[in-house]
């Protein structure tokens, strides 16, 4: 067996630091990519595209034919992992087995659950900030329905069924988010040559209608707050109150660390938000009271004593901080007689109260961390009384000028 060898002028020992230092391929070049070879693992190559993406591959010969097998994208696949896969392939070649054919056999038998765990989620962790949302969708919704299906046996009808069941269980919007995840997963399976066609490609999204605008009314707010005080999980109750008093997104509050709390300045520093940017959140009196109370109780509860997080999870949990607030939240809603209300609607409640209290939309945009003012325009109708009063003021001024 003889392996394919690259041009010696582009050989160097692969290391994480050396690969990260490689420039993107020259955009003016006629070739699509630049290829490099590892001198410490013969057969291991690296392709660098014009946009700077880096892909490992194994070049070898089998029965006299030049072969090339993709190993994955750096850094999701490390140098060590790539070398290990090449050595595994060489073991197959020594037994007169083609690594590409053996991979095809394994991939042909993958279930949806196996594909998600072995291929999609590792890729999502390396490239998608909200990969944990995908993981929850897969584990809680998709695996129970199609997890045991062979990847190649999933049909457009199966996808349509999953999409429809999720709409029936939740909303059209949530079902469409699930469909987006499925399309992304199957697109990658096609790209990685594990599927010939994406079975979700032609599935259309449901019409979502107008944006949801559920928020607590002035009558519901005191009932909800009183019902919260009856709940036993005080840490989760504090988190729910802080969400309501700041208008922050759930992940922003739940992943908050004490190092980013500035009580003396009445502000929070959020190093990374949904928009992948940092922002500062100003604390009103009620929000500050929640955090002050938590800080005074920090040494009283075992799980909060040595944690850097404001809302740490219990030992053994997947995340280092509390994430699921549904139990105390749903109980409080039931006690208060509040229906059709979600945790994210606390954010809508904050915005509606802010606008009704006289804050202009640009101020609310900054308070919520919206990049586009269009997202904040949905709360404009809360200022209708103020606008009516303002336009009457203009009318009165015209009257005074006209009568002079």
C-alpha positions in Angstrom: 0.0 0.0 0.0 1.3 3.4 -1.0 -0.1 6.7 0.4 -0.6 9.9 -1.5 2.0 12.5 -0.7 1.5 16.3 -1.0 4.0 18.9 -2.2 6.9 19.1 0.3 6.9 22.9 0.3 3.6 22.9 2.2 4.5 20.4 4.9 4.9 21.2 8.6 4.1 19.5 12.0 0.4 20.2 12.7 -0.3 21.9 16.1 -3.3 23.9 17.2 -1.3 27.1 17.3 0.3 26.6 13.9 -3.1 25.8 12.2 -4.8 28.8 13.8 -1.9 31.0 12.4 -2.5 29.9 8.8 -3.9 32.6 6.6 -7.0 32.2 4.5 -6.4 31.1 1.0 -5.7 33.9 -1.5 -9.1 35.1 -2.8 -7.5 35.8 -6.2 -6.1 32.3 -6.6 -7.6 30.1 -9.3 -7.7 27.2 -6.9 -10.5 27.0 -4.3 -8.3 26.0 -1.4 -4.7 25.7 -0.1 -3.6 22.3 1.1 -1.1 21.4 3.8 0.4 18.1 5.0 1.4 17.0 8.4 5.0 15.7 8.6 4.3 13.8 11.8 1.3 11.8 10.5 1.8 10.8 6.9 -1.5 11.0 5.0 -3.1 13.7 7.2 -3.8 16.8 5.3 -5.5 20.2 5.9 -7.5 22.2 3.4 -7.8 26.0 4.1 -10.6 27.8 2.1 -10.7 31.4 0.9 -12.9 32.3 3.9 -10.4 30.8 6.3 -12.2 27.6 7.2 -10.0 24.6 7.9 -10.8 20.9 7.1 -8.8 17.8 7.9 -8.7 14.9 5.5 -6.9 11.7 5.0 -5.2 11.0 1.6 -4.3 7.4 0.9 -4.2 4.7 -1.8 -6.4 1.6 -1.9 -6.0 -1.0 -4.6 -3.9 1.4 -6.6 -6.5 4.2 -6.5 -5.9 7.6 -4.9 -8.5 8.2 -2.1 -9.5 11.1 0.1 -11.6 10.9 3.2 -12.9 13.9 5.1 -12.2 13.9 8.9 -14.1 17.1 9.9 -13.5 20.8 10.5 -10.9 22.3 12.8 -11.2 23.1 15.7 -14.3 20.9 16.2 -11.9 18.1 15.3 -8.6 18.6 17.1 -5.2 17.7 15.7 -5.0 14.8 18.1 -8.4 13.5 17.0 -7.5 13.8 13.3 -4.2 11.9 13.8 -6.1 9.2 15.8 -8.6 8.7 12.9 -5.8 8.4 10.4 -4.1 5.7 12.5 -7.5 3.9 12.7 -7.8 4.1 8.9 -4.2 2.7 8.5 -5.2 -0.2 10.7 -8.1 -1.0 8.3 -5.8 -0.6 5.2 -3.4 -3.1 6.7 -6.3 -5.6 6.7 -7.1 -4.7 3.1 -10.2 -2.8 4.1 -11.1 0.6 2.6 -11.8 3.2 5.4 -14.3 5.0 3.2 -16.3 1.8 2.6 -16.2 0.9 6.3 -17.4 4.4 7.2 -20.2 4.1 4.7 -21.4 0.9 6.3 -21.5 2.5 9.8 -23.2 5.7 8.6 -25.8 3.7 6.6 -27.0 2.1 9.9 -27.0 5.3 12.0 -30.3 6.2 13.7 -31.4 9.8 14.0 -30.5 9.7 17.7 -27.0 8.3 17.0 -26.5 10.9 14.2 -27.5 13.7 16.6 -25.2 12.6 19.4 -22.2 11.5 17.4 -22.1 14.1 14.6 -24.6 17.0 14.8 -24.2 18.1 18.5 -20.4 18.1 18.5 -20.6 20.3 15.4 -23.2 22.5 16.9 -21.2 23.0 20.1 -18.2 24.3 18.0 -20.2 26.5 15.7 -23.5 27.5 17.4 -23.8 29.6 20.5 -27.3 28.3 21.3 -26.4 24.6 20.8 -27.9 23.7 24.1 -31.3 24.8 22.8 -30.9 22.3 19.9 -29.8 19.6 22.4 -33.1 20.1 24.4 -35.2 20.0 21.2 -33.5 16.8 20.2 -33.6 15.0 23.6 -37.1 16.1 24.6 -39.0 16.3 21.4 -37.3 14.7 18.4 -35.7 11.6 19.9 -39.0 10.3 21.5 -40.6 10.5 18.0 -37.9 9.7 15.4 -34.9 8.9 17.5 -34.9 5.2 16.7 -35.6 5.8 13.0 -32.7 5.0 10.6 -31.4 8.3 9.2 -31.9 7.2 5.6 -35.5 6.0 6.3 -36.8 9.3 7.6 -39.3 10.7 5.0 -40.9 14.1 4.3 -44.1 12.6 5.8 -42.2 11.9 9.1 -41.0 15.5 9.1 -44.5 16.9 8.5 -45.8 14.7 11.3 -43.2 16.0 13.8 -43.9 19.6 12.7 -47.7 19.2 13.1 -47.5 17.5 16.5 -45.3 20.2 17.9 -47.7 22.9 16.7 -50.6 21.0 18.3 -48.5 20.7 21.5 -47.3 24.3 21.6 -47.6 27.0 19.0 -46.9 27.6 15.3 -43.8 29.7 16.2 -42.3 26.9 18.4 -43.1 24.3 15.7 -41.3 26.4 13.1 -38.2 26.7 15.4 -38.1 22.9 15.6 -38.4 22.6 11.8 -35.5 25.0 11.4 -33.4 22.7 13.6 -34.4 19.7 11.6 -33.6 21.4 8.3 -30.1 22.4 9.6 -29.4 18.8 10.8 -30.4 17.2 7.6 -28.5 19.7 5.5 -25.4 18.8 7.4 -26.1 15.1 6.9 -26.3 15.8 3.1 -23.1 17.8 3.2 -21.3 15.1 5.1 -22.5 12.5 2.5 -24.7 10.7 5.0 -27.9 11.4 3.2 -28.6 12.0 -0.5 -31.5 14.4 0.1 -32.9 16.5 2.9 -36.3 15.1 3.8 -37.2 18.4 5.5 -36.2 20.6 2.6 -39.7 21.2 1.1 -41.6 21.3 4.4 -43.2 24.8 4.7 -43.4 26.7 7.9 -46.8 27.4 9.6 -48.2 30.8 9.4 -47.4 32.4 12.8 -49.8 35.4 12.7 -49.0 38.5 14.7 -46.3 38.5 17.3 -47.4 37.4 20.8 -48.1 40.3 23.1 -49.1 38.6 26.3 -48.1 40.6 29.4 -49.5 41.0 32.9 -52.1 43.6 33.4 -52.1 46.1 36.3 -54.6 43.8 38.0 -52.6 40.7 37.4 -49.2 42.0 38.6 -50.0 42.1 42.3 -51.7 38.7 42.2 -48.7 37.1 40.5 -46.2 38.7 42.9 -48.2 37.5 45.9 -48.5 34.0 44.5 -44.7 33.9 44.0 -44.2 34.5 47.7 -46.1 31.3 48.5 -43.6 29.2 46.5 -40.9 27.2 48.5 -38.0 27.4 46.0 -36.8 30.8 47.1 -33.8 30.9 44.7 -36.1 30.3 41.6 -38.6 32.8 42.9 -35.8 35.4 43.1 -34.8 34.6 39.5 -38.4 35.1 38.3 -38.7 38.4 40.1 -35.4 39.6 38.6 -36.5 38.6 35.1 -39.7 40.7 35.7 -37.9 43.7 37.1 -35.1 43.9 34.5 -36.7 42.7 31.3 -33.6 40.5 30.7 -33.7 37.3 28.7 -33.9 34.1 30.7 -30.4 32.9 29.8 -28.9 36.4 30.6 -30.3 36.2 34.2 -29.8 32.5 34.9 -26.1 32.5 33.8 -25.4 35.7 35.7 -22.2 35.6 37.8 -21.6 37.7 40.9 -18.4 39.1 39.3 -20.7 40.9 36.8 -23.1 42.3 39.4 -22.3 46.0 40.4 -24.8 46.7 43.2 -23.0 49.9 44.3 -23.4 51.2 40.7 -26.9 49.6 40.4 -26.1 47.8 37.1 -25.3 44.4 35.7 -22.6 43.7 33.1 -23.6 41.0 30.6 -20.5 39.9 28.8 -22.4 37.9 26.1 -26.0 38.2 25.0 -28.2 36.7 22.4 -26.8 39.2 19.9 -23.3 37.9 20.8 -22.4 41.4 22.2 -21.9 42.7 25.7 -24.3 45.1 27.3 -25.0 46.9 30.6 -28.3 46.5 32.4 -29.4 49.3 34.8 -31.0 48.1 38.0 -34.2 49.7 39.3 -34.9 49.7 43.0 -36.9 46.4 43.0 -34.2 44.6 41.0 -31.5 45.8 43.3 -33.5 44.6 46.3 -33.7 41.1 44.8 -29.9 41.0 44.3 -29.2 42.6 47.7 -31.3 40.0 49.4 -29.6 37.1 47.5 -26.2 38.4 48.5 -27.2 38.6 52.1 -28.4 34.9 51.9 -25.4 33.7 49.9 -23.7 32.0 52.8 -26.9 30.5 54.2 -27.6 27.9 51.5 -25.1 25.2 50.7 -25.4 25.4 46.9 -24.9 29.2 46.9 -22.0 29.3 49.3 -19.1 28.5 47.0 -20.6 29.2 43.6 -19.7 32.1 41.3 -23.2 32.1 39.9 -26.1 34.1 41.3 -28.5 31.2 40.7 -26.4 28.1 41.0 -27.9 24.7 40.3 -27.8 21.7 42.7 -25.0 19.2 42.6 -25.1 16.8 39.7 -27.1 19.1 37.4 -26.0 19.4 33.7 -25.6 23.2 34.0 -23.8 25.0 36.8 -26.8 27.3 37.1 -30.5 26.9 37.4 -32.3 26.9 34.1 -35.7 25.4 34.4 -38.1 27.7 36.3 -41.3 26.2 35.1 -42.4 24.4 38.3 -42.5 27.5 40.6 -43.6 29.7 37.7 -46.5 27.5 36.7 -47.6 27.1 40.3 -47.6 30.8 40.9 -49.7 31.4 37.7 -52.2 28.7 38.9 -52.5 30.3 42.3 -52.9 33.8 40.8 -55.5 32.6 38.3 -53.3 33.7 35.4 -53.6 31.8 32.1 -51.7 31.7 28.8 -48.6 33.3 30.4 -45.0 32.1 29.7 -41.7 33.0 31.4 -40.6 35.0 28.4 -43.8 37.1 28.8 -42.1 38.6 31.9 -39.9 40.5 29.5 -43.0 41.7 27.6 -44.5 42.8 31.0 -41.4 44.8 31.8 -41.5 46.6 28.4 -45.2 47.3 28.6 -44.9 48.8 32.1 -41.8 50.9 31.0 -43.7 52.4 28.0 -46.9 53.0 30.0 -44.7 54.7 32.7 -43.5 57.2 30.1 -40.3 55.7 28.7 -39.8 56.3 25.0 -39.3 53.4 22.6 -35.6 54.2 22.1 -35.1 53.9 25.9 -37.0 50.6 26.0 -34.9 49.4 23.0 -31.7 49.9 25.1 -33.3 48.5 28.2 -34.2 45.3 26.4 -31.0 45.0 24.4 -32.8 45.0 21.0 -30.5 45.6 18.0 -33.4 46.8 15.8 -35.9 49.4 16.9 -38.5 47.4 14.9 -38.5 44.7 17.6 -39.5 47.4 20.1 -42.2 48.9 18.0 -44.6 46.2 19.1 -44.9 48.0 22.5 -45.8 51.4 20.9 -49.6 51.0 21.5 -48.9 51.1 25.2 -48.0 54.8 24.8 -51.3 55.6 23.0 -52.7 57.7 25.9 -49.4 59.7 26.1 -49.5 60.2 22.4 -53.1 61.4 22.5 -52.2 63.9 25.2 -49.1 65.0 23.3 -51.1 65.7 20.1 -53.7 67.6 22.0 -51.0 69.7 23.4 -49.9 70.6 19.9 -53.5 71.5 19.0 -53.7 73.8 22.0 -50.5 75.5 21.0 -51.9 76.1 17.5 -55.1 77.6 19.0 -53.1 80.0 21.2 -51.0 81.1 18.2 -54.0 81.5 16.0 -55.9 83.6 18.6 -53.0 86.1 19.1 
